[in-house]
Amino acid sequence: MSYWHALLLAIVEGLTEFLPVSSTGHMIIVANLLGIGQFAFTDTFITSIQFGAILAVVVLYWRRFLQSFDFYLKLAAAFIPFGLLGFVLKDYIEELLKSVTVVAASLVVGGIVLLFIDRWFSGARKEVTTPSFPQAIKIGLFQCLALVPGVSRSAATIVGGLSQGFDRRSAADFSFLLAVPTMFVITAYQLYKTYKVAAPGAEDIKLLLFGNVVAFIVALLAVKSFVDFVSRYGFRAFGLYRIVVGIVILVMIALGIPLQII
């Protein structure tokens, strides 16, 4: 992997981690377009640079992380379903991550859902700073859908928040906060797996640091822009985008067009 590859993947991660479009799905597609999708280090890089995006949330929402201990218990309650199911299905999930077809199909299905989500949850909404324990667990169950590559963790948890009566901004805010423990655990696990097989070389570590810095900067800009946009206009635009991208990839696969462009 070159620094050019690392830059492109990190920009994609920063832009899409907190948008309901699936950052992992986009990075898998981009990695294949760049011709580096088959390398083991690419998987490590794709997972690990999510830590940079996590730090962006910590910086932007630092006051929220200074709340009572009860707040952390709610985050833990929301994370546990994802953590347990992810651990049980980790081998199966790793196989799905290798399939661009699964990612593309998930983009289309998730896009169709987002087209109608504003209509489904058009009733009275309320601003919520911290969910109750039952609400946190239910949002955590929605997050489990993101174990399928291409579903989008952000989309799943935002829909989970909307299903609990949250307004769009509150649902997005809690989705971002829940990303911190979720992505931290995923990143730590991926790095542990990497070190268990073979410790990354000095150049690999430089690429990871570079990717995390870029993802952090881009995510800082993307988070605030997304919250403002979705509060005003809803999720339809993201649904259309997912459908178009997913269909284009599926058509390329069906026609035997190589995904590698570089």
N, C-alpha and C positions, 0 to 999 in steps of 0.2 A: 504494500500500500504506500502510495506517495503522499506528500503533504497536500497536493491538489485533490486527491481522493478524500483525504481527511477533512479538508476545508468544505467540500461539497456536502459530505455526509453530516458534518457538524451544523452547517447552515440548515439543512433539511430537518435535523433533530430539533434545533432551537425554534424553528418556525412551526413545527407540527406537534411537538410533545404535548402541548396543552390545547391544541385545536382538536375538534371531534373528527379527525381525518385519519388517525392511526400513524403515529410517528414511526413505529417499528415497521409497519407495512410499507411506508414510503422509503425507509432506508434500505429495506430488503430489495425493493424494486430498483432504487438508484444504484445499489451495490451491484446488482446484476447488469444494469445498463453500463456500468463502468467496467464490467468484466472482472470484478474482485469478489463476487458473491460466494465463490467456492472455497475461499481461504478461511482457515480456522480463526486467524486473527481478526478477520472482518466481523465475525460474530461477536468476539470480545469487544471490539471497538464500538459496534452498534449499541451494545448493551451498556458499556461503561461510560460513554459520553452523555448518557442520560443524567449522570450525576451533576454535570455542569448545569443542565436545565433545572435540576432540583434546587441548586443553590440560588438560582434566580428567584424562585418562589420564596425561599427563606429570606432573601434580601427584601423583596417587595412586601411580604406579609409578616415581617419580623414581630410586629406588635401582637399579632394573633398567636404567636408561639410563646408569648409571655403571659398567657391566660392561666387559669387555674389548672391544677393537676387533672381535674375532671375532663378538661379539653383533650389531654393526651390519652385518657382512657377511652374517649369517644373515637379518636383516631385509631387506637388499637382495636377496638371493637369492629370498626369498618374494615380494617386490614385483615383480620384473622380469617374470614372465609376465603379470600383470595390466596393468602399464604398457605393455608392447609390444602386447598384444592390444587394449587400450583405445585406443591411438594409431591402430592400423590401422582399427578399427571405429568411431571416434569419431562420424562423421557418421550412421551407422546407429543408434548408441546414442542420439544426440540425438533422432532421430525416434521411437524407442521410448519415450523419456521423456515424450512428448506424449500417449501412449495410456494412459488410465485402465484400459482393458480388459486390456492387457498386464500392468499392475501387479496388478489383481485376480486374474487367472488365475495369475500367479506366486505370489501369496499363498496360493492354494488348493493348488497343487502343492507348494510348499515346506512348507505346513502338514501335508500328508499324509506327507511325508518325516519331519518332526519327530515325528509320532505314533509312528513305529516306530524312530527312531534309537537310543533307549535299548536296545531289544531287539537291534538289529543289532550294537551294540557293547557287549554285556553281559559280555564276557570280562574277563580280568585287565587292569587299567589301571595305568599308572605315572605318578608325578609327574615332570614334566619342566620344568626351568628354562630350558634353551636347546636347541632342536632341532638335529639334525645338518644338514649341508647338503642331503642328499637329502630329509630330512623337510621342511625349509623350502621347497624347490622344489615338493614335492608339495602342501603346504598352499597355496602360491602358485597352483598350478594350480586348486585348488578355489575360490580367491578369484575366478578368472576368471568363474565362474558368476554372480557378482554384477554383471557387466556388463549382465545382463538386469534391467531395473527391477522391483522387487518380490521379487527372489530373496533379498536380505539378505546383505550382505558378512559380517556377524557369523556368521550361520548357516552360510554356506559354509565359512568358515575354521575354525569350531569343529568342523564335521563332518570337515574335513580333518585337524585335530589328533586327533580320535577315531580316524580311520582309521589313524593312525600309532602308536596304542597309548597316547595321552595319557589321563589321567583328565579328568573334566569341568572341574575348576578349571584345570588346566594348559592345556587346549585353549582355554578362555575367556580366560585370561591372555595367551596368545600372540596370540590374535585381537585383543585390545585393543591390544597393542604394535604389531602389524602395521598397525593402523588409522592410526597416527601418520604414517608415510611415505606411505601410500596416500592418506589424506584431505588431507594437506598438498599433495601434487602435484595432486590433483583441484581443490582450492580455488584454488591458484595459477594453474592453467590457466584456470579459469572467470573469475577476476578479470582475467587477461590478455586474454581474449576480450572482456570487458566494456569494458575501457579502450581496446581496439583499435577498437571501434565508436564508443563515446562515453563519456567519463569520467563516473562517477556524480556527481550534484550533492551539495551539502552535506547535504541532507535524506536522501538515499539512504545516505550514509556514516554518518550518525547512526543510521539504522535498522539497518545492518549491525553497528555497534558494539553497539547495544542487543541485537540478536538473539544475537550471540556471547556476551555477558555472561550472558544468560538461559540459553542452551544449556549454557554452562560450569557454572553453578550446578546446574542440573537433572541434568546428566550425572554430576556428582560424587556425587549421591545415588543415581542409577540404577545405576552400575557396581558398587558394593559390594553393593547389594541383589540384583542379578542373580546375581553370583558365588555368594553364599550360597544363594540360592533354587535355582539349577540344580545346585549341589553336593548338595543334599538331595533334590530332587524330580525332577530331569531336565528334559526338554524337551517333554513331552506337553502341558502347559498352553499353551505358546506355539504348538504345532501347532494345537490346537483354536481358539485365538484367531484365528490367521491364516485358517483355513478359514471361520470365521463371518464375518469382515470381508470376505474375498474374495467369498464367495457373496452377501452383502448387496449389495455394489457391482455384481456381475454381474447380479443380479436387477433392480436399479434401472436399469441400462443396457438390459437386455432389455425392460423395461416402458416405457422411454422417460421414466422419472422424472428430472427435472432434478437434477443433483448439487449445484447451487448452492442453498444454504439461507440465505445472508446477502447 
